[in-house]
Amino acid sequence: MQCELCGAPITGPSKTIQIEGAELCVCVRCAKHGTEVQQPRRKGAAQAKPGLAAPQAKRRPRDVFDLMEGEIVDDYADRIRVAREEKEWSALDLAKAIKEREILIKKIEKRDLIPEDEVRRKLEKALNIRLIDAPEDSISSSGPGRVSMTVGDVMSFKKSRK
């Protein structure tokens, strides 16, 4: 086993210390550089530390894609700028209306930033525009029961014309 601080092989008992919030397994010489952490006593099974909740079953980590409502449109910056100018608002006026900073509005309009969901919703509400290209919209545009043409359909169509 190696000391996690100096890298030297640990001979004899190791010490667990805490430095800047990180727990390290170190040799006796390096133990003076941190605060020693008391190891829980083990009686066959690990005991929970007093004051801490018992460990629960691991949950699946939240995925950003689970939270997505759709994709932001490609021309979001233009839509925001045009809608703001139609209301005769400056970037500062829009920022005040949605309680955000003016620099954020300017960066979004320059396409330096893609608005986060919360800011996007505020912009949509204040400017009465739509910035999300929802998957439901693309499905419903073809109409109920209509099937869109695929590349294979086009190829078979060209073959049949010869």
C-alpha positions in Angstrom: 0.0 0.0 0.0 1.3 3.5 -0.9 0.9 6.8 1.0 -1.6 8.9 -0.9 0.3 12.1 0.0 4.0 11.3 -0.5 3.7 8.1 -2.5 6.1 6.1 -0.3 5.2 2.5 0.6 3.4 2.3 3.9 5.1 0.1 6.5 3.1 -0.6 9.6 -0.3 0.9 10.3 -1.7 3.5 8.0 -3.5 6.6 9.1 -6.6 8.2 7.6 -6.4 12.0 7.7 -8.5 14.8 6.3 -6.9 17.6 4.3 -9.2 20.3 2.9 -12.2 18.0 3.1 -10.5 15.0 1.3 -9.8 11.8 3.2 -6.4 10.3 2.5 -4.8 7.1 3.6 -1.2 8.1 4.5 2.0 7.0 6.3 2.8 8.0 9.8 5.2 10.7 8.7 2.5 12.5 6.5 -0.2 12.2 9.2 1.0 15.5 10.7 -0.2 17.4 7.6 -3.9 16.8 8.3 -6.5 16.0 10.9 -6.8 12.4 11.8 -10.1 10.8 11.1 -11.5 8.2 13.5 -12.2 4.9 11.9 -15.5 3.3 12.9 -15.2 0.2 15.0 -16.3 -2.9 13.2 -18.1 -5.8 14.8 -18.7 -8.0 11.8 -20.6 -5.3 9.9 -20.1 -1.6 9.4 -22.0 0.6 11.8 -23.6 3.9 10.8 -22.1 7.0 12.2 -24.4 8.7 14.8 -26.4 11.6 13.4 -26.3 10.4 9.8 -29.2 8.7 8.1 -28.8 5.1 7.1 -27.7 4.6 3.5 -30.6 4.2 1.2 -30.8 2.2 -2.1 -28.9 4.0 -4.8 -31.1 5.9 -7.2 -30.5 6.2 -10.9 -28.8 9.6 -11.4 -30.9 12.2 -13.1 -30.1 12.6 -16.7 -30.3 16.0 -18.4 -32.2 14.4 -21.3 -35.0 13.3 -18.9 -35.7 16.9 -18.2 -35.7 18.2 -21.8 -39.0 19.3 -23.2 -37.7 19.5 -26.8 -34.9 21.1 -28.8 -34.4 24.9 -28.9 -34.9 26.3 -32.3 -31.9 27.3 -34.4 -32.9 30.9 -34.8 -33.7 31.5 -31.1 -31.5 34.6 -31.0 -33.3 36.2 -34.0 -36.7 35.4 -32.6 -35.8 37.0 -29.2 -34.4 40.1 -30.8 -37.2 40.6 -33.2 -39.9 40.1 -30.6 -38.1 42.5 -28.2 -37.8 45.1 -30.9 -41.5 44.7 -31.8 -42.4 45.6 -28.2 -39.9 48.6 -28.6 -37.9 47.3 -25.6 -34.2 47.7 -25.1 -32.2 44.7 -23.8 -32.3 46.4 -20.4 -36.1 46.6 -20.5 -36.4 42.9 -21.3 -33.9 42.0 -18.6 -35.9 44.0 -16.0 -39.1 42.3 -17.2 -37.8 38.8 -16.7 -35.6 39.7 -13.7 -32.3 38.8 -15.3 -29.1 40.7 -16.1 -28.9 42.8 -19.3 -25.6 41.1 -20.3 -27.4 37.7 -20.3 -29.9 39.0 -22.8 -27.2 40.5 -25.0 -25.2 37.3 -25.0 -28.3 35.2 -25.8 -29.1 37.6 -28.7 -25.5 37.3 -30.0 -25.7 33.5 -29.8 -22.9 33.4 -27.3 -25.2 31.6 -24.8 -28.1 29.2 -25.2 -30.7 30.1 -22.6 -31.3 27.6 -19.8 -34.8 26.2 -19.5 -35.8 28.7 -16.7 -34.6 31.7 -18.6 -36.1 30.4 -21.9 -39.5 30.0 -20.2 -39.3 33.6 -18.9 -38.4 34.9 -22.4 -41.2 33.0 -24.0 -43.7 34.4 -21.5 -42.5 38.0 -21.6 -42.1 38.1 -25.4 -45.0 35.8 -26.3 -42.8 33.6 -28.5 -42.0 29.9 -28.8 -38.3 28.9 -28.6 -38.8 25.1 -28.3 -39.2 22.8 -31.3 -41.2 20.2 -29.5 -41.2 16.6 -30.9 -45.0 16.6 -30.7 -45.1 19.6 -33.1 -43.2 17.7 -35.8 -45.3 14.6 -35.4 -48.6 16.5 -35.6 -47.5 18.5 -38.6 -47.8 15.5 -40.9 -51.3 14.9 -39.8 -53.0 11.9 -38.2 -52.4 8.6 -40.0 -50.1 10.2 -42.6 -46.8 8.5 -43.3 -43.8 10.5 -44.4 -41.6 9.4 -47.3 -38.3 7.7 -46.6 -35.1 7.5 -48.6 -36.0 3.9 -49.6 -39.4 5.2 -50.9 -37.6 7.7 -53.1 -35.2 5.1 -54.4 -37.9 2.7 -55.3 -39.9 5.5 -56.9 -36.9 6.4 -59.1 -36.4 2.7 -60.0 -40.0 2.3 -61.1 -39.8 5.3 -63.4 -37.0 3.8 -65.5 
